[in-house]
Each structure stands twice: as C-alpha cells, then as structure tokens.
C-alpha cells in the first residue's frame, strides 16, 4: 500500500476542489478523515455527554471557556491560552450536537 505523503493542508485542498477520495471529509477540527470515522467520533461525543453528569461537564466547560470574558488588561499569552481552550470546548460541543442529530 502506498503511503500518503501529502500534508494535511494538501489533503484538505484536494477535498475542497473535489479531487480527493469521496469517502473523506474535513472534520470540524480541520483534519481530513473518512466520513465513517467522523460519524463515529460524533457518536462517541454524543454518548459520552448524553447523561446528566455529561451535561454538567459541558456546562462547566462552557462556563470556564466560552462564557469567560477577559478584560483589556489580559496579556497576549493569557488570551491565546483562553482562545485555545475555547476552540477545544467548541469542538466538543459541536461534535456532541452533531452526534445527537445524526
């Protein structure tokens, strides 16, 4: 089997142009995966956060990331750190919601 030597960006560009494997897609995290793998990830998130404890964890993550507002005195490093946390929280929330509706 030939090894794929393309970069992530090259694989994503091929998908956008319609030149890639039709069984692949760009996930919400920007990574190219098989469609079945994406669906499985979304399903795992939906199952993990389905019960009340999972909902409580999501509410906690939302409270410390998406609902956390920084003032004008926050440093560049602190803001970058918070934005990274927000990015991950948003991926978790999106995968959970997609998994619930698939």
C-alpha positions in Angstrom: 0.0 0.0 0.0 1.4 3.4 -1.0 2.0 5.8 1.8 0.2 9.2 1.6 2.9 11.8 1.7 0.5 14.8 1.3 0.3 17.3 4.1 -2.9 17.9 6.0 -3.4 21.2 4.1 -2.8 19.5 0.7 -5.4 16.8 1.5 -7.9 19.4 2.7 -7.3 21.4 -0.5 -7.9 18.3 -2.6 -11.2 17.7 -0.9 -12.3 21.3 -1.4 -11.5 21.0 -5.1 -13.4 17.7 -5.4 -10.2 15.9 -6.3 -10.0 13.6 -3.2 -11.4 10.3 -2.1 -15.2 10.8 -1.9 -15.2 8.8 1.3 -13.2 11.5 3.1 -14.2 14.9 4.6 -12.7 17.7 6.5 -13.9 17.4 10.1 -14.8 20.4 12.3 -11.3 20.2 13.8 -9.8 20.7 10.3 -8.5 17.2 10.0 -9.2 15.0 7.0 -10.8 11.7 7.9 -13.0 9.0 6.4 -16.7 10.0 6.7 -17.4 6.9 8.8 -14.6 7.9 11.3 -16.1 11.4 11.6 -19.6 9.9 12.3 -18.1 7.6 14.9 -16.3 10.4 16.7 -19.5 12.5 16.8 -21.4 9.4 18.1 -18.9 8.9 20.8 -19.2 12.5 22.0 -23.0 12.3 22.0 -22.9 9.1 24.0 -20.3 10.4 26.5 -22.2 13.6 27.2 -25.8 12.2 27.0 -26.5 11.7 30.7 -26.9 14.5 33.3 -23.3 14.2 34.5 -22.1 14.7 31.0 -24.4 17.7 30.6 -22.9 19.1 33.9 -19.4 18.7 32.5 -20.4 20.5 29.3 -21.9 23.3 31.3 -18.7 23.6 33.4 -16.5 23.6 30.3 -18.8 26.3 28.8 -18.6 28.4 32.0 -14.7 28.4 32.1 -14.2 29.0 28.4 -17.0 30.4 26.2 -18.7 32.4 29.0 -15.4 33.7 30.4 -14.8 37.3 29.4 -11.4 38.8 29.5 -10.9 42.5 30.2 -8.5 44.8 28.4 -5.7 44.1 30.9 -5.3 40.5 29.8 -1.9 39.6 28.4 -1.4 38.2 24.9 -0.4 34.9 26.3 -3.4 34.7 28.5 -5.7 35.5 25.7 -4.1 32.9 23.4 -4.4 30.3 26.1 -8.1 31.1 26.6 -8.8 31.1 22.9 -7.2 27.6 22.7 -9.5 26.4 25.5 -12.5 27.9 23.7 -11.5 26.2 20.4 -11.4 22.8 22.1 -14.6 23.4 24.1 -16.4 24.4 20.8 -15.2 21.2 19.1 -16.5 19.1 22.0 -19.9 20.9 21.9 -20.2 20.8 18.1 -19.3 17.1 18.0 -21.8 16.4 20.8 -24.6 18.2 19.0 -23.8 16.7 15.6 -23.7 13.2 17.2 -27.2 13.8 18.7 -28.7 14.7 15.3 -27.1 12.1 13.1 
